[in-house]
Amino acid sequence: MLAFVILVAAGGVFRIVIQTSVQLSQSAAHSSLTQARLTGLSNAQRESLRLVLSLDALRAHPETSADAARLQRGLFLRQLHAAVAQFEVDSSEGTQIQQILTRFASFPWERLDDPAQRDIARSSAVALVVTSERTVKDLYDQQESSFFQGNADSLEVNRRSQVALAELIGLVLALVVSWVVMLTRRARGDAVRSYDALLKEMQVSRLLQEDLAHQVGHDPLTGLANRSRMMELIEAALHRGQRSGALVGVLFIDLDHFKVVNDAFGHGAGDEVLRMSAERMLGLVRAGDTVGRLGGDEFVALIEPLSSPAELVALADRLIAAISDPIQIRGQDVTIGASIGAAVNLDGFTSGSKLLDHADIAAYRAKAAGRGRTVFFDVQLSHELQDRADQEAAIRVGLANDEFVLHYQPLLEVRTGLVNGYEALIRWQRPERGLVFPDSFIPIAEQSSLICDLDRWVLHEATRQLAVWVRDEPEASEHCTIAVNISGRHLAESSIVPDVVQALANADIPASRLVLEITETVFVDTPRLVSHLRALRDLGVAISLDDFGTGYTSIGQLAHLHADILKIDRSFVSSEAPGAGELIALMINAAHAFGMHVVAEGIETGDQFAFVRELGCDSAQGFLFARPQPAATIMVGTVGSDATAHAMHEGA
Amino acid sequence: VSLFEFPTREPSRTKDGLRPTLAILVISVLAACSSAPASSPAKAPDPYRAVMVKPAVLRAGQAVPLPKKKPILTLAGKISKTNANKALMLDAGSLDEMGVMKVRLYEPTVKKQMSFQGVWLADVLKVAGVDKSASSVHFTALDDFQADLTTAQIAQGGVFLATKSGDGAPIDIENGGPTRIVFMDGVKAGKNEDAWIWSLKTLDVK
C-alpha cells in the first residue's frame, strides 16, 4: 500500500518534470527565433540610420561622400536581406520588409550624383529611409514585445506547476543570455552604446514613440486615451445615445498656468503635473467614464450616460477643485488650476468632433472669463460658433474659388544691397469687399485645421512662383529664397513634413531655397514640434524665427530653438525707447554666436537701415526698399526702385 | 590543385549555441527522468564538392605584385608576403590568380542555397605566407563588424573566400560583397552565424 502511494506520487512528479522540460525547450526555440528576428531588425534599423547620416554628409561634401553613401546603402540593403529571411515568406512582417526592400531597389539613386537633382533626390531618399526606419522599428517593437510575452507566459506556467527552483533559474539564465546576445548582436566595432547615441543624435526615437503611441491609442505620458482614441469613444457613445436617448456629456479641460510651471520648473516637473492631474481626474469620474489627453495641457472627459447637464457641471467643478490642490514638485507646493468647457448632445446631433468643438469653445470662454471656472456651451455661444462657422465657410469657398493671392516683399542682403529672397504674404481678394489683409481672416482660420489648408496653398503657390522666376530669370533669381509663414497649428500636424516635401517636389526647387517663418510665440518646446522642425531642417529647409522679441524667449534659449534665421520684430527697429538699439545689437550678436542669419524687419528709413547695417545685421526688409506687391509687378532680383541705392548711399 | 583532404567532421548537435545553459538543463532534466531519447550519432557530411573554374597561377612562395586595380582586400599582421607598407593588398585580379573554385552551399543569413566563386581561405593565407606562430585571423568588415577565426579552423578546410557570385559577376555590397567568408555545409566554424563575415575589409593575422 505504501509502495503504491510512493509510486503514484513519483509518477506525478515525473509528469510535471516532463511537461516542464517540454515547455522550457519550446520557449527556448521561440526565444531563439524571435531573437534572430530582433537582431535582424535592429541591424537593419541601425544601418538605415547610418544611411541618413551618410546622405547628410553627401549634401555637405558631395564629391568625397558619394562612395560612402553608396557603400552605406549596400550595407543597409544587406541587413534588410538578412532580416527578411528571418520571417516566413508570406507573413505580414516578411511582406512589409520586402516592400521596403523593393522601394529602395527602385529608388533612382543615380540622381544623387547629378548636382541639379541632388537636393530633391536627397530629400526623397531621406524621407524613404525615415519611413522605412519607422516600419522596421514597429516590427522590432512587435517582435520584442512578443518575445518577452512568450517568456513571461512560460514563467507563469512554470510557477503554476510549481517546478523546482533549478528550472526557473535556468529560464532566467536563458533570458540573461538572450539579453547578452541582444547586446552583442552583429554589432559594429562601436557596439550598442554608440547606436543609442546615434538614435539620440537623429532624434527620431521621440517621433517613433509618438507614432507608436498613436497606434495603440494611448498617451505615453499619462497612460490616458489619446486624441484619436478619444474621438472614437465619443463617436461610439453618441451612437449609443442616439439609440437609447441617453445624454452624453463631454468636458474639455484646459489646465491653467501650466506653462508657468513648465517654464519655472522644467519639463520634468511639467510632466509630473500632467500625470498628477490625470490621476486626480481619473479618481473623480465614475468607473466606465473615460478621461483622455488631447495633447499639451488639454484633457477631455467623456461622461455617459448623464442624468442631467447639471450633473456634468457639478463634476466639472469637482475636477477643478481636485486639480487646483497643490502638487508637490521637488519639495515645493505648486498650484495650477483648470478651465473647463462642458457640452451635452442636447439636440441629438451625433458628430463627435462637433460636440468636442462645443466643449472647446466653452473652455475657451471659461479661460477668457478669468480661468478656474466651468462654462456650459449654450445658445449664445452657439451664435458665436455660427459666426465663426460662416467665416470659415467663406474662407473655404475663397480657397476653392482662387480668391487668395500672394504678395511678395523682397529681403536685401545688407552687405551688397542685392535681393536675396522674398517673403510671401497672403491677401484675400474677396468679392465685393476688396483686398482683405491676413489679420482679419488668419485668426479665424487658425481656430481649425483650415489654417493648414491655407498654409498648404501658400506653400504651393509661393514655391511655384519661385520656380517661375528661376525658369524665366535664372540669373536674377539665382540667390533668391522664398519665405512662407507657417502657423503653429500646421507645424504641430504630422502632415507638415509631407506637405513641404510635396510642394518642393511639385515646383521642382531645392529645399535650400525655401524658408519657413514661424512666429516666436509658437516656438514652444513641445516634442512633436521639435521633431517636425528637425525633420524639416533635415530636408534642407531653413527655419526662420519670426517676430523675435515679442514673445518671452530669452536670448540664451536661441541655441535650442532649431532655427537658422532670426527676424527681429519691427517694433524694435522703429522703437525710440532708450536701450532699443542696444537690445537689437544684443540680439544680433547672440544670433551670430549661435550661427544664425539675422533679418531686420520693418526698415522704413535710411537711418534705420544704416543703424542695423552698422550692427552687422545680415538682411533687411521693409517699406524703404519695397512694399509687398503682386508677382506680376515684380522685377526679380531688384527692388524696383532706386531706394536701395539711395539707402546704401546714405548708410555708407 | 590546392585542395585539402578534409577530415570527417561531427556536426554540432546544439541547434542554438547561444543558449547552452538551457540546453544542458533540459537535457539533464530529461536524462534524470531516464525517458529521454538517446542522441543519435551524427552522420558524416558529404565531402565538399567544389568545381575548379580557373587553376591557380599564383601560389605559395611567389611574390605578390601590387594590384593593378582598386584593392578590395587587405591582409596584414603575421604574414611574410607584403606589397605595400607591411600589408598585402589584393584586387579582384590577384585573387583570381590564386585559383577560382565554384561552390554551392546553404547561406544561413538569407536562408538560401547559393553559389559562389572564389578561393579557399587557407590558400589565400598560404600565398600571404602566414607565420607558423599565428593562431588566429581577425576580420574587419566595411561596416566595422569584427570577428575572429582560428588558423586551425581555417586549416581544417571548408572556409571559402567568396569573391564572385556563382555566375562569375562581382558580388555587390547589398549581397555581402566585394568579398565575404562563407562555409561549406557541415563545417563546424560556420555554425556560428557571426563567422559569416560579409563585406570584408581587412584580415589581420595574429
Interface residues (C-beta under 8 A of the other chain):
Chain A: F14 V17 I18 T20 S21 L24 S25 A28 A29 S31 S32 Q35 E47 R70 L71 R73 G74 L75 L77 R78 H81 A82 V84 A85 Q86 A166 E167 G170 L171 L173 A174 V177 S178 V181 R186 A187 R188 G189 D190
Chain B: K15 D16 L18 R19 T21 L22 A23 L25 V26 V29 L30 A32 C33 S35 T109 V110 K111 K112 T140 L142 D143 D144 F145 Q146 D172 I173 E174 N175 G176 G177 D194 W198 S199
